[in-house]
Amino acid sequence: MRYSDMAVTVSDLNRYIKDKIANDENLSQILVKGEISNFKNHYTGHMYFTLKDENSLIKCVCFKTYAEKLTFMPKDGMKVIVLGSVSVFERDGIYQIYVKIMEEDGLGDLYTKYKELKEKLEKEGLFDETHKKEIPFMPKTIGVLTSQTGAVIRDIINVSTRRNPNVHIRLLPVPVQGDGAAEKIASGIELMNEKKLADVLILARGGGSLEDLWPFNEEVVARAIYNSELPIISAVGHETDFSISDFVADLRAPTPSAAAELAVADVYEVKRKISGYQDRLRMALIKKVEVMKLRYDKCMASAVFKEPLRKVNDNYLVLDNLLKRLEVAIKNKEEQEKNRYLKLVSKLDTLSPLKTLARGYTLTERQGKIIKSKKDLQKGDIVDIRFTDGKRKAVID
């Protein structure tokens, strides 16, 4: 007999194992406790996850009918107790727990460490918005810290070069999970800063369980991000995943592709905006020229430009009129002052002592002073006697 006649098919073997497990009463209704990882809430409503402890793991599925009855939303890192049955999925030849009931059994150790570190760093101010640096608008070089293989770096390169073909991507390969990954990520950040190898850094990793993302929850990475002089975009895991690096970084992106979009400006969009600004400027200049032309036409239509000397001639007439009025005013003032002068002269003449002398009177003076009393003279004094036509000296006897 040939071996091929004795061999069973894979389907037969999987079916046999499934039947064996199904007939085991201990596996038909079993309580299992463990920590959730790789949790996926499918759009159909089914939940897929892995239940693990320190040494082993087992796959689990909770169909929509039972998932809708849960009083909480399972998350990676949660410790839970599940009630269900163990069975084999024939197509893939794997056994898993088909969960009917699930209850919380506390948080996992990693999740507890995550919460404690987050609270500690938040109190120290590592998450403060005042410390976050602005992402440059048009960086020339994008530094990427991630694994050199895998979809992450390809996605970043594709998105970046599509948005700006001239952008330079500088990859610094670092392990993104496993022992020692956190220290190497921190060293990579420090190296990028020390050598000034980029204008902005992207810290990226694809999705995964809490364990897979754990290097980005280490304190050494958080402090390296905080101390970085270069702005850092954190793109770790999927949109629903949050790591410590997301809170410390200057900007958080939901995915690595989104990080590339945030770091690299779309030059085509920039060109469109510049073109739009040019069109607006051109229209504004055209309108400005039209307005200035209207003002020019209005000015040229005014009398000032048609007859530029009219204003000058009008001012000449005004000036001539003012000069005539000034001349008349001067003549009148001169006449008034002349008449006033004659009146004063007449009054002075009336009071003049010469008039008195003309009538036969004389004035007696001594040393230029008029003698008013005989007491002012002594015998022998020489005096001047003023007549209307001159003086004569005399001696008092």
Backbone torsions as a table, in degrees:
resi	resn	phi	psi	omega
1	MET	NA	137.5	-179.6
2	ARG	-82.8	152.1	177.9
3	TYR	-59.9	-34.4	-178.1
4	SER	-63.4	-28.3	178.3
5	ASP	-75.9	-26.5	-178.4
6	MET	-87.2	-23.5	-174.1
7	ALA	-71.7	146.2	174.4
8	VAL	-102.0	160.3	178.7
9	THR	-79.3	164.0	176.7
10	VAL	-60.6	-42.1	-179.6
11	SER	-61.1	-41.7	179.0
12	ASP	-61.9	-43.2	-179.4
13	LEU	-63.7	-45.2	179.9
14	ASN	-63.4	-37.7	179.5
15	ARG	-66.2	-41.0	-180.0
16	TYR	-62.5	-46.5	-179.8
17	ILE	-64.0	-40.2	178.8
18	LYS	-59.8	-43.6	-179.8
19	ASP	-64.8	-41.0	178.9
20	LYS	-59.6	-45.4	-179.1
21	ILE	-67.9	-37.9	-178.1
22	ALA	-65.7	-29.4	-179.0
23	ASN	-85.5	-2.1	178.9
24	ASP	-88.4	113.3	-176.9
25	GLU	-64.2	-30.4	-179.5
26	ASN	-65.9	-23.8	-177.8
27	LEU	-99.9	-7.8	-178.0
28	SER	-79.1	-23.7	179.6
29	GLN	-149.3	99.4	-172.2
30	ILE	-136.2	143.2	174.7
31	LEU	-100.1	128.3	-179.2
32	VAL	-133.4	136.5	176.2
33	LYS	-117.2	149.2	-178.8
34	GLY	179.1	-172.1	-178.0
35	GLU	-110.3	135.7	-178.3
36	ILE	-78.1	139.4	170.6
37	SER	-147.9	162.7	-179.7
38	ASN	52.7	41.3	-178.3
39	PHE	-73.8	134.4	177.3
40	LYS	-135.7	122.8	176.9
41	ASN	-97.6	97.4	-173.0
42	HIS	-68.9	150.3	-178.7
43	TYR	-62.2	-20.0	178.0
44	THR	-74.6	-14.1	-177.6
45	GLY	104.4	-11.5	177.6
46	HIS	-78.3	150.7	179.3
47	MET	-116.8	130.8	178.4
48	TYR	-121.2	133.5	179.5
49	PHE	-160.6	173.4	176.4
50	THR	-115.3	137.1	176.5
51	LEU	-108.2	129.5	-173.6
52	LYS	-141.8	163.2	168.8
53	ASP	-129.8	-158.8	-175.2
54	GLU	-66.1	-26.0	-171.1
55	ASN	-118.4	-24.5	-172.3
56	SER	-141.0	170.4	175.5
57	LEU	-147.5	159.8	177.7
58	ILE	-146.2	141.8	179.9
59	LYS	-78.6	149.5	-179.3
60	CYS	-136.7	152.4	173.0
61	VAL	-138.7	136.8	176.9
62	CYS	-124.2	108.0	-175.6
63	PHE	-71.1	160.5	-172.1
64	LYS	-52.6	-39.3	-177.8
65	THR	-56.4	-40.8	-179.4
66	TYR	-88.0	-31.6	-178.7
67	ALA	-62.7	-35.3	-179.2
68	GLU	-66.2	-19.3	-177.5
69	LYS	-90.8	-4.2	179.8
70	LEU	-69.1	145.1	-179.8
71	THR	-95.4	4.1	179.6
72	PHE	-149.7	163.4	177.1
73	MET	-99.3	114.3	179.9
74	PRO	-60.8	149.0	178.3
75	LYS	-141.8	157.0	174.5
76	ASP	-58.5	136.6	178.3
77	GLY	96.9	-13.1	179.4
78	MET	-74.2	141.1	170.2
79	LYS	-94.4	128.0	-175.2
80	VAL	-135.6	163.4	170.3
81	ILE	-118.2	126.3	-178.8
82	VAL	-116.3	146.1	173.2
83	LEU	-116.3	125.7	-179.4
84	GLY	-173.3	-165.7	-179.2
85	SER	-123.5	148.8	178.0
86	VAL	-95.9	131.2	179.0
87	SER	-148.2	169.3	-178.6
88	VAL	-104.6	133.5	172.0
89	PHE	-89.0	104.8	-168.5
90	GLU	-57.5	-41.2	-173.5
91	ARG	-60.0	-42.5	-176.8
92	ASP	-98.1	-9.0	179.5
93	GLY	66.6	34.4	178.8
94	ILE	-119.7	149.6	176.0
95	TYR	-106.0	148.8	-176.9
96	GLN	-154.7	166.1	178.2
97	ILE	-93.4	127.9	174.5
98	TYR	-95.0	102.5	-169.7
99	VAL	-80.6	132.9	175.4
100	LYS	-109.4	-35.4	-179.6
101	ILE	-135.1	142.2	178.3
102	MET	-143.0	135.3	178.1
103	GLU	-131.3	151.0	178.5
104	GLU	-70.6	141.3	176.9
105	ASP	-127.8	34.3	-178.6
106	GLY	91.8	169.9	-179.5
107	LEU	-87.3	151.6	177.6
108	GLY	-69.5	163.1	-178.1
109	ASP	-61.2	-42.7	-179.5
110	LEU	-64.1	-42.3	-179.6
111	TYR	-64.6	-37.6	177.3
112	THR	-63.4	-44.5	177.4
113	LYS	-61.7	-39.4	178.6
114	TYR	-60.0	-47.2	-179.6
115	LYS	-64.0	-42.7	-178.6
116	GLU	-64.2	-44.9	179.9
117	LEU	-66.6	-40.0	179.2
118	LYS	-60.0	-46.0	179.3
119	GLU	-63.8	-40.1	-179.7
120	LYS	-63.3	-49.8	-177.4
121	LEU	-68.6	-32.8	177.9
122	GLU	-65.3	-40.0	177.7
123	LYS	-65.5	-33.0	-179.8
124	GLU	-76.9	-10.0	177.4
125	GLY	91.7	12.1	-179.1
126	LEU	-69.6	-16.2	-179.0
127	PHE	-99.5	-0.1	-173.8
128	ASP	-60.9	138.8	179.4
129	GLU	-67.4	-28.1	-177.7
130	THR	-65.2	-21.8	-178.4
131	HIS	-88.3	-14.4	-173.4
132	LYS	-74.9	137.1	-177.7
133	LYS	-95.4	152.8	-179.5
134	GLU	-77.0	138.8	177.4
135	ILE	-77.3	126.9	-178.9
136	PRO	-61.0	144.4	-175.2
137	PHE	-69.6	-42.3	-175.5
138	MET	-132.9	71.2	-179.1
139	PRO	-69.7	145.1	178.4
140	LYS	-83.9	-36.9	-176.7
141	THR	-126.6	128.2	177.9
142	ILE	-105.5	117.6	176.4
143	GLY	-88.8	131.5	-178.2
144	VAL	-123.1	124.6	174.8
145	LEU	-109.0	106.1	179.6
146	THR	-165.6	-177.6	177.2
147	SER	-70.4	141.8	-178.3
148	GLN	-76.3	-9.5	175.8
149	THR	-118.0	158.2	177.8
150	GLY	109.8	176.2	-173.2
151	ALA	-76.7	-22.7	-173.8
152	VAL	-61.0	-54.2	-177.3
153	ILE	-66.8	-34.2	177.5
154	ARG	-64.5	-42.7	179.1
155	ASP	-62.5	-43.2	-179.3
156	ILE	-63.8	-43.6	179.2
157	ILE	-64.0	-45.3	-178.4
158	ASN	-61.5	-47.9	-178.3
159	VAL	-66.1	-42.9	-176.6
160	SER	-64.5	-49.3	-177.6
161	THR	-69.7	-27.4	176.2
162	ARG	-68.8	-36.7	-179.1
163	ARG	-80.6	-32.9	179.5
164	ASN	-151.8	99.8	-176.8
165	PRO	-61.4	-19.3	-176.0
166	ASN	-92.6	-2.6	-178.2
167	VAL	-71.7	145.4	-178.5
168	HIS	-105.0	121.8	178.0
169	ILE	-98.9	121.4	178.4
170	ARG	-113.1	109.4	-177.9
171	LEU	-91.8	129.3	170.3
172	LEU	-113.5	100.3	-175.7
173	PRO	-63.5	131.2	175.5
174	VAL	-140.2	149.4	174.0
175	PRO	-69.6	139.6	-176.1
176	VAL	-109.6	5.0	172.6
177	GLN	-160.4	162.1	178.8
178	GLY	97.8	173.9	-178.9
179	ASP	-63.2	135.9	177.1
180	GLY	82.0	-5.3	-177.4
181	ALA	-64.9	-41.4	-177.0
182	ALA	-60.7	-45.2	-179.1
183	GLU	-63.2	-38.4	-179.8
184	LYS	-71.4	-35.7	175.8
185	ILE	-63.5	-45.8	179.2
186	ALA	-61.7	-42.2	178.4
187	SER	-63.2	-38.5	178.3
188	GLY	-62.6	-42.0	178.0
189	ILE	-62.7	-43.8	179.8
190	GLU	-64.1	-39.7	179.4
191	LEU	-64.9	-43.7	179.0
192	MET	-59.6	-38.8	179.2
193	ASN	-72.4	-43.5	-176.6
194	GLU	-63.2	-42.2	-176.5
195	LYS	-92.0	-4.1	-177.4
196	LYS	52.1	54.4	-173.2
197	LEU	-85.4	-4.7	-177.8
198	ALA	-156.9	168.0	175.4
199	ASP	-94.1	-26.1	178.0
200	VAL	-152.3	147.1	-178.6
201	LEU	-111.6	143.2	172.2
202	ILE	-115.7	121.2	176.4
203	LEU	-101.8	110.4	-167.4
204	ALA	-132.2	149.3	173.9
205	ARG	-160.9	148.9	176.2
206	GLY	-74.1	-179.3	-178.5
207	GLY	-69.4	167.4	179.1
208	GLY	171.2	-178.2	179.2
209	SER	-76.0	174.9	178.3
210	LEU	-60.2	-36.5	178.5
211	GLU	-65.6	-43.0	-179.1
212	ASP	-62.4	-38.0	-177.0
213	LEU	-87.8	0.8	-170.1
214	TRP	-59.4	-35.5	178.9
215	PRO	-54.3	-28.6	-179.0
216	PHE	-84.2	0.2	174.4
217	ASN	-108.0	9.4	-179.2
218	GLU	-85.0	146.7	-177.9
219	GLU	-63.9	-35.0	-177.6
220	VAL	-64.0	-36.9	177.3
221	VAL	-70.6	-43.1	179.9
222	ALA	-58.1	-44.6	-177.5
223	ARG	-72.4	-32.5	176.1
224	ALA	-64.4	-40.0	177.4
225	ILE	-65.5	-43.7	-177.8
226	TYR	-63.4	-38.4	-176.9
227	ASN	-84.7	-3.9	-177.4
228	SER	-69.2	132.2	173.5
229	GLU	-79.2	-26.4	177.3
230	LEU	-81.8	138.4	175.8
231	PRO	-65.0	143.7	-175.0
232	ILE	-125.8	133.7	172.4
233	ILE	-106.0	125.5	179.1
234	SER	-98.5	125.4	179.0
235	ALA	-135.4	77.4	-174.0
236	VAL	-113.5	122.1	177.3
237	GLY	78.6	-157.9	179.6
238	HIS	-93.6	-179.2	-175.4
239	GLU	-60.6	-32.7	-177.1
240	THR	-86.5	-7.9	-179.4
241	ASP	-87.5	132.5	175.8
242	PHE	-126.0	127.6	178.0
243	SER	-117.5	167.5	178.8
244	ILE	-58.5	-37.8	-179.7
245	SER	-60.7	-31.4	178.6
246	ASP	-63.4	-38.7	-177.1
247	PHE	-75.7	-32.7	-177.3
248	VAL	-83.0	-32.2	-174.6
249	ALA	-61.5	160.7	179.6
250	ASP	-71.3	-24.4	178.5
251	LEU	-153.8	140.5	178.2
252	ARG	-109.4	132.5	177.1
253	ALA	-113.0	140.8	-178.0
254	PRO	-67.3	-28.4	-180.0
255	THR	-144.7	162.3	175.5
256	PRO	-58.3	-38.4	178.1
257	SER	-62.7	-41.6	177.7
258	ALA	-64.1	-34.7	177.8
259	ALA	-62.6	-41.5	177.8
260	ALA	-63.1	-38.5	178.1
261	GLU	-66.3	-36.4	179.5
262	LEU	-73.4	-32.2	-176.4
263	ALA	-83.9	-32.5	-173.7
264	VAL	-111.3	118.5	177.9
265	ALA	-70.5	144.0	177.5
266	ASP	-77.5	103.8	-175.4
267	VAL	-63.3	-29.2	179.6
268	TYR	-69.7	-38.2	175.5
269	GLU	-67.9	-39.3	177.4
270	VAL	-61.9	-42.7	178.5
271	LYS	-62.6	-40.5	178.6
272	ARG	-62.9	-40.8	178.4
273	LYS	-64.6	-43.6	179.1
274	ILE	-61.7	-42.2	177.7
275	SER	-61.4	-40.7	177.6
276	GLY	-64.0	-41.3	177.6
277	TYR	-63.6	-38.8	178.4
278	GLN	-63.0	-43.1	178.6
279	ASP	-62.5	-43.4	179.4
280	ARG	-64.2	-40.8	178.5
281	LEU	-64.8	-40.9	179.6
282	ARG	-62.6	-44.3	178.7
283	MET	-65.3	-38.8	179.1
284	ALA	-64.1	-39.3	178.2
285	LEU	-66.7	-40.2	178.8
286	ILE	-61.6	-45.6	179.4
287	LYS	-64.6	-38.4	179.0
288	LYS	-63.6	-42.1	178.4
289	VAL	-63.5	-40.8	179.1
290	GLU	-63.2	-42.9	179.0
291	VAL	-63.5	-44.6	-179.8
292	MET	-65.2	-33.8	178.1
293	LYS	-66.8	-41.4	176.9
294	LEU	-62.0	-41.2	178.4
295	ARG	-65.5	-38.9	177.9
296	TYR	-63.3	-46.7	179.4
297	ASP	-60.9	-39.2	179.7
298	LYS	-65.4	-40.9	178.8
299	CYS	-65.1	-44.5	-178.6
300	MET	-66.8	-25.2	179.1
301	ALA	-81.8	-10.5	-178.3
302	SER	-75.4	158.5	-177.5
303	ALA	-62.5	-28.6	-178.2
304	VAL	-60.8	-40.6	-179.3
305	PHE	-85.4	-28.0	177.9
306	LYS	-73.2	-44.9	178.7
307	GLU	-127.5	78.4	-173.9
308	PRO	-62.0	-25.7	-177.5
309	LEU	-87.8	-6.9	-177.6
310	ARG	-61.2	-44.2	-178.9
311	LYS	-63.7	-39.6	179.3
312	VAL	-64.3	-45.6	-179.1
313	ASN	-64.7	-39.6	177.6
314	ASP	-61.9	-38.2	178.8
315	ASN	-69.7	-34.0	174.3
316	TYR	-59.1	-45.0	179.6
317	LEU	-61.1	-43.9	178.7
318	VAL	-61.7	-41.9	-179.9
319	LEU	-64.1	-44.1	178.0
320	ASP	-59.9	-41.3	-179.9
321	ASN	-64.5	-41.5	178.8
322	LEU	-65.2	-39.5	177.8
323	LEU	-62.4	-42.4	178.8
324	LYS	-62.6	-44.0	179.9
325	ARG	-64.3	-36.4	178.6
326	LEU	-66.5	-43.0	178.5
327	GLU	-60.7	-45.1	178.9
328	VAL	-62.0	-43.0	-179.5
329	ALA	-62.9	-40.7	179.2
330	ILE	-64.6	-43.9	179.9
331	LYS	-63.2	-43.2	178.5
332	ASN	-62.7	-43.4	179.4
333	LYS	-64.1	-40.4	178.9
334	GLU	-62.6	-42.5	179.7
335	GLU	-64.9	-42.8	179.6
336	GLN	-62.6	-43.8	-178.5
337	GLU	-68.3	-34.7	178.1
338	LYS	-64.7	-45.6	178.5
339	ASN	-63.2	-41.2	179.6
340	ARG	-64.1	-39.3	178.9
341	TYR	-62.6	-43.6	-179.1
342	LEU	-63.3	-39.8	179.2
343	LYS	-64.2	-43.1	179.9
344	LEU	-65.0	-41.4	178.7
345	VAL	-61.1	-40.9	179.8
346	SER	-62.8	-42.0	178.9
347	LYS	-65.3	-40.7	179.1
348	LEU	-65.0	-41.6	-179.0
349	ASP	-62.2	-37.6	179.7
350	THR	-64.6	-36.9	-178.4
351	LEU	-86.7	-5.1	-174.7
352	SER	-65.7	134.6	176.3
353	PRO	-65.0	-21.3	178.6
354	LEU	-64.2	-32.1	177.5
355	LYS	-62.7	-39.8	179.2
356	THR	-65.3	-41.6	178.7
357	LEU	-62.5	-32.8	-179.2
358	ALA	-65.3	-22.6	180.0
359	ARG	-90.4	10.4	174.8
360	GLY	105.3	1.0	177.7
361	TYR	-84.8	158.9	176.7
362	THR	-129.9	165.4	176.6
363	LEU	-120.6	133.9	177.8
364	THR	-104.3	127.3	-177.2
365	GLU	-127.6	145.6	171.7
366	ARG	-132.3	121.4	-177.8
367	GLN	53.2	42.1	175.6
368	GLY	81.6	-2.2	-179.5
369	LYS	-108.1	136.1	-179.4
370	ILE	-72.5	132.0	177.4
371	ILE	-86.2	118.7	-178.3
372	LYS	-102.5	-16.2	-176.4
373	SER	-143.4	149.3	178.6
374	LYS	-65.6	-20.1	179.6
375	LYS	-69.3	-17.1	-179.7
376	ASP	-80.2	-6.0	-176.4
377	LEU	-115.8	148.0	173.9
378	GLN	-122.9	160.0	179.2
379	LYS	-62.8	132.9	179.7
380	GLY	95.0	-8.2	177.7
381	ASP	-65.6	141.3	176.4
382	ILE	-98.8	129.7	-177.6
383	VAL	-129.2	162.4	174.3
384	ASP	-107.4	132.2	176.4
385	ILE	-109.1	116.8	-177.7
386	ARG	-93.0	123.8	172.7
387	PHE	-103.8	173.8	179.3
388	THR	-65.0	-24.2	-176.9
389	ASP	-114.3	13.8	175.6
390	GLY	152.4	-165.3	-178.0
391	LYS	-124.5	156.9	172.4
392	ARG	-141.5	146.2	178.5
393	LYS	-89.7	151.9	177.9
394	ALA	-147.9	157.4	178.7
395	VAL	-115.7	133.7	180.0
396	ILE	-77.7	125.7	-175.4
397	ASP	-107.7	NA	NA
